[in-house]
Amino acid sequence: MRPAKYEGREVPNANARIDEVLVRWDAPVPGTWKRGPDARVLVPGKRYCRTHPGGAQVPRGEHAIEHEILDPDPAEAATRCLGGRLVDGVNAVPLASDEAGGRRGNVEADMLLLVRNDDGAFRQLLVEVKVASGTAWYAAVENLRQLRLFVESGAAQQIFRARGAEVPAELPVTAVVLAPFAV
């Protein structure tokens, strides 16, 4: 995430940062990072998968946005996303595990949504959620990192099939940043 971090209002050395992201995209993912299937995101019908400290029922911040999108039954809510109807989704999608055995180095996508386009084709949306404006560059780099891990993870790519969705074995995926409009 080094090319994503900076101080101030403007992204310094933007071209060099873009070049660094592209080099990292093309490089093999190092180490033993892959996570296998995670039972908490594979339960059909369970879409909001986070737990909150002290058993809090009402999530805040990014988690509140995830909850607002995932809590209603997609069949009843008729939610549309990028030209498709939301069919299913989960949050806290496991992508990489901390090689040291802790949680600090884990990588999770905020949400993975399954949408069906008007022509009947399915696709996945890998979503990074932000609640504050001014984090667009960081969010974009973070989302690209998640996308890179997602396309290399067989377990992550099969989440919706494992949840019982009748979808093709290979589904296209689109990386999305969901954030407030910056004025």
VMD Tcl script that draws the C-alpha trace (Angstrom):
set ca {
  {0.00 0.00 0.00}
  {3.06 2.28 -0.05}
  {2.13 3.99 -3.35}
  {-1.30 4.81 -1.91}
  {-0.08 6.74 1.13}
  {0.69 10.44 1.10}
  {0.05 13.60 3.06}
  {-1.67 16.70 1.83}
  {-4.36 17.56 -0.65}
  {-2.62 16.58 -3.89}
  {-1.14 13.18 -4.78}
  {2.61 13.82 -5.12}
  {4.51 12.17 -7.97}
  {1.31 10.71 -9.40}
  {2.95 9.27 -12.53}
  {5.64 7.49 -10.49}
  {2.96 6.11 -8.15}
  {0.92 4.83 -11.08}
  {4.04 3.17 -12.53}
  {4.73 1.51 -9.16}
  {1.17 0.18 -8.95}
  {1.48 -1.24 -12.49}
  {4.78 -2.96 -11.66}
  {3.20 -4.51 -8.56}
  {0.14 -5.60 -10.58}
  {2.36 -7.54 -13.00}
  {4.56 -9.12 -10.29}
  {3.70 -12.47 -8.73}
  {2.01 -12.24 -5.34}
  {4.74 -13.26 -2.88}
  {4.46 -15.69 0.02}
  {1.76 -18.03 1.25}
  {-1.08 -15.55 1.24}
  {-3.98 -17.56 -0.17}
  {-6.96 -18.20 2.06}
  {-9.22 -21.15 1.52}
  {-13.01 -21.10 1.70}
  {-14.31 -19.13 4.68}
  {-17.50 -20.62 6.17}
  {-18.89 -17.26 7.34}
  {-19.29 -15.95 3.77}
  {-20.60 -19.22 2.33}
  {-23.91 -19.42 4.22}
  {-26.75 -18.98 1.70}
  {-28.96 -16.04 2.64}
  {-26.48 -14.56 5.14}
  {-25.11 -11.45 3.54}
  {-23.87 -9.21 6.36}
  {-21.00 -11.21 7.90}
  {-19.28 -8.82 10.30}
  {-19.46 -8.97 14.08}
  {-19.18 -5.81 16.17}
  {-17.42 -5.15 19.48}
  {-19.68 -5.57 22.49}
  {-22.36 -7.13 20.32}
  {-23.39 -3.75 18.87}
  {-26.39 -4.22 16.59}
  {-26.13 -1.01 14.58}
  {-22.93 -0.75 12.55}
  {-21.28 2.62 11.97}
  {-19.10 4.13 9.27}
  {-18.28 1.88 6.32}
  {-20.01 -1.03 7.99}
  {-23.29 0.91 8.07}
  {-23.12 1.35 4.29}
  {-22.38 -2.35 3.82}
  {-25.31 -3.21 6.10}
  {-27.66 -0.89 4.22}
  {-26.82 -2.62 0.94}
  {-26.65 -6.22 2.19}
  {-29.28 -6.45 4.92}
  {-32.42 -6.26 2.76}
  {-33.26 -9.38 0.79}
  {-32.14 -8.54 -2.77}
  {-35.28 -10.17 -4.18}
  {-37.43 -7.71 -2.21}
  {-35.22 -4.62 -2.41}
  {-34.79 -4.53 -6.22}
  {-31.43 -2.79 -5.73}
  {-29.62 -1.89 -8.95}
  {-25.84 -1.65 -9.24}
  {-24.03 -0.46 -12.36}
  {-26.82 -1.49 -14.70}
  {-27.63 -4.82 -13.07}
  {-29.99 -6.04 -10.38}
  {-28.40 -7.09 -7.09}
  {-28.89 -10.85 -6.68}
  {-26.62 -11.63 -3.72}
  {-23.67 -10.25 -1.84}
  {-21.42 -10.63 1.18}
  {-19.05 -8.40 3.08}
  {-15.69 -8.90 4.77}
  {-14.54 -11.07 1.86}
  {-11.29 -12.86 2.78}
  {-8.55 -12.43 0.18}
  {-5.16 -12.87 1.90}
  {-3.98 -14.04 5.28}
  {-1.24 -12.60 7.45}
  {1.82 -14.80 7.03}
  {2.77 -14.10 10.66}
  {-0.46 -15.76 11.78}
  {-2.21 -12.69 13.14}
  {-4.94 -10.54 11.61}
  {-2.99 -7.34 10.96}
  {-1.77 -8.43 7.52}
  {-5.09 -9.94 6.43}
  {-6.69 -8.43 3.35}
  {-10.47 -8.38 2.97}
  {-12.66 -6.72 0.39}
  {-15.47 -4.69 1.92}
  {-18.10 -6.34 -0.29}
  {-18.51 -8.78 -3.14}
  {-21.81 -8.32 -4.96}
  {-23.44 -10.55 -7.54}
  {-25.50 -8.65 -10.11}
  {-27.52 -9.84 -13.07}
  {-27.59 -7.55 -16.08}
  {-30.75 -6.94 -18.07}
  {-29.48 -9.40 -20.70}
  {-29.36 -12.15 -18.03}
  {-25.56 -12.23 -17.68}
  {-24.07 -12.32 -14.18}
  {-21.04 -10.40 -12.95}
  {-19.36 -9.69 -9.67}
  {-18.57 -6.30 -8.18}
  {-15.61 -6.16 -5.80}
  {-16.41 -3.10 -3.70}
  {-14.21 -0.88 -1.54}
  {-16.37 1.35 0.69}
  {-15.26 4.73 2.03}
  {-17.28 7.11 4.19}
  {-15.09 10.18 3.81}
  {-14.25 12.05 0.66}
  {-10.62 12.87 -0.09}
  {-9.50 9.23 -0.03}
  {-10.07 8.47 -3.71}
  {-6.44 7.66 -4.61}
  {-5.94 5.45 -1.55}
  {-9.27 3.69 -2.18}
  {-8.42 3.08 -5.84}
  {-5.02 1.55 -5.02}
  {-6.55 -0.52 -2.21}
  {-9.29 -1.76 -4.56}
  {-6.70 -2.68 -7.22}
  {-4.74 -4.67 -4.62}
  {-7.94 -6.51 -3.67}
  {-8.77 -7.15 -7.33}
  {-5.29 -8.60 -7.92}
  {-5.68 -10.98 -4.97}
  {-9.25 -11.85 -5.99}
  {-8.31 -12.90 -9.53}
  {-5.57 -15.15 -8.11}
  {-7.84 -16.76 -5.48}
  {-9.91 -19.71 -6.62}
  {-11.76 -19.78 -3.28}
  {-12.79 -16.12 -3.54}
  {-13.94 -16.50 -7.13}
  {-16.22 -19.40 -6.21}
  {-18.03 -17.74 -3.29}
  {-21.38 -17.37 -5.05}
  {-21.34 -20.91 -6.46}
  {-20.52 -22.19 -2.96}
  {-23.47 -20.14 -1.64}
  {-25.74 -22.03 -4.03}
  {-26.10 -19.52 -6.86}
  {-26.55 -21.11 -10.26}
  {-23.93 -19.08 -12.07}
  {-21.15 -19.92 -14.53}
  {-17.89 -21.21 -13.03}
  {-16.08 -18.13 -14.33}
  {-17.71 -14.77 -13.72}
  {-16.39 -11.38 -14.79}
  {-15.48 -9.04 -11.94}
  {-15.47 -5.25 -11.82}
  {-13.59 -3.29 -9.14}
  {-15.70 -0.51 -7.63}
  {-15.06 2.23 -5.08}
  {-18.21 3.37 -3.29}
  {-17.60 6.75 -1.64}
  {-19.33 10.09 -1.12}
  {-19.15 12.69 -3.81}
  {-16.29 15.11 -3.13}
  {-17.14 18.74 -3.64}
}
mol new
graphics top color blue
foreach p $ca { graphics top sphere $p radius 0.5 }
foreach p [lrange $ca 0 end-1] q [lrange $ca 1 end] { graphics top cylinder $p $q radius 0.2 }
display resetview
